[in-house]
Amino acid sequence: MIVFVARDIAGGSSSYEIINQYISNKTGNGINSADRRFDVTLLINGLPMIHIELKTQNHTYMDAYTQIKKYTREGHFHGLFSCVQMFVVSNGSTTRYFAPAAATDLNGKFLTRWSNEDNQPVEDLQSFAEQVLSIPMGHKMVAHFSVLDYAHRRLLLMRPYQIHALEAVYESAIARQSGFVWHTTGSGKTITAYKVCQRLLWIPSVDHTVYIVDRRDLDDQAKDTFASYSRFENFTVEGTDNTTELITALANKKTDSYCDYCTETRSSYRCLCEEIPWQRSEASSGIAFGNDRRRMPSINFR
């Protein structure tokens, strides 16, 4: 039985509903147990996917966050509401979003503020709803811009700059353009790279993507991270230790979808490009990731 199709956005098998003031019955007989009234929930195919808690202007948005944490601790997000993939809290003028987690793992310091493609912050609820919660973006937030980290048993939601980078890469690949993505150290380059590899495989003419790193420590990080993120995906992640292994692996990939990663220097990459009989398709492109803007413009894929 199929209940949710990630790519059926604003059509196909997807239907959308909004409910408010849903009453979640108390989960026990303790002194602190009580019925709770949820503010607004967005449903996709009848499943609650995005939950919103609101406060008035004379309250801070953190009061709404504290309320969600309390509801989580009391066990109200169970049953169908365990399907919630994204929380939104707002007092009308300040809005944040975050991924669900156990009450002990929620941290108010890691709520995310939305920003537009020009990196301008979006604070008020009306603008946030128009840019993030409307369809198709609301559907894409939970279906395309989330990552299930199996190793750490947690759900991750991409940050705005990662989302804008992913969308730009995809559009560039369709147009057969190459480029680079610049993220600062510690800002989530690996997540962005993983989602790029996954997203490019959606293009019908793309059978595999290659993620190349130039240091062994990055290789270990990519290997563990990609394996964890792709645990329940419909493509295979494989690693190679050198150019020869990568060439052999690519030559043997015929029909299945793969994401390969390899540790190589730039000189080895040039050798790789010369040895592989690349078939240029409409989606062929090269994307580089880095945290040093001075070096990035010198990287060119042809």
Steps between C-alpha positions, in 0.01 A plus 500: 500500500640839398391792719756764413691570179781752541500609137123538458501871584184705448352215300520130438395302807553789743221684679535778756296605802530739793353430842500715812409463864542123493467358852757240600364298789709456813744213483496390865353548844788698651454832676638686197298303246239702309335540163697731269367717220723526192497827307546425128607185316565452129406157362621324187279207398342516843831470685608786729833618359551858621382619840479868595469648847413870523517767766378857514727802463534540877669158517833391355517226239703303755180456702357308204820293484473422873141392442600256226777360719247452779256323269784279376603411854139413585479267199236688301682460169416133469295292258443693177662807653828311523513564122568871558820592315525871579405735784439872455475749788405866471357798682407666173808718468771237563488151351726196525490138385668180622486122468320275749704313758464348844431761767845439651663568161316821413715809538364852472839624378460313171179645364540612139410839357395505137678723250422559135726443199666838561581393857251748642338374823129423496355546846127574486257210481315622191816518287628172643173326415507635145861394438527179701161352589306553178485225240727391338763622750332349807498159337863537391611599852400161641556286189807648331682709760506258792756230578455192715827446688476130578825478697390765749127418485399854415325703234679800350349795316719690260577864568390771258841550334530123448156488341573792268831338402332167428234661283759705311716194434207301369391778264859545382537127432185500290647790301838319463678764707782444748587697811596500864325514838665699776420415863699608805669241719248311712197620305399164357687447172466122530121514534476732201731277297299191589171661403655623173614145418151371579317773313706465181401134483143614445598622155404215261828519308716475815591148618764591753664792675858527625607675819878552514688620808869581532577386857471167679319652797235637266477160334422334833245770579330467162496120520330489840266791435383393155442144623292629791293743292428252219391208721139513377553657158449329164858547380834348593798680653838341434855607581827460314854562624669619182452604140538149359228360723269790416549453124422130534196569715359757258560272203297225668201720582242453229143557616479541878532835677826547687688764692874430507752678719877496463806661657715665234727796439420748223767346279343157543163650413641628171627148433157362581332735254742393226457127558121477531310519169247752635169503320383864495129521564262789539558484875878466504665748734761537770445654842777579749459547875739700714549750781775714345363755257849587376546150358153425370498714182806314370306172495345441160325191366468435130 
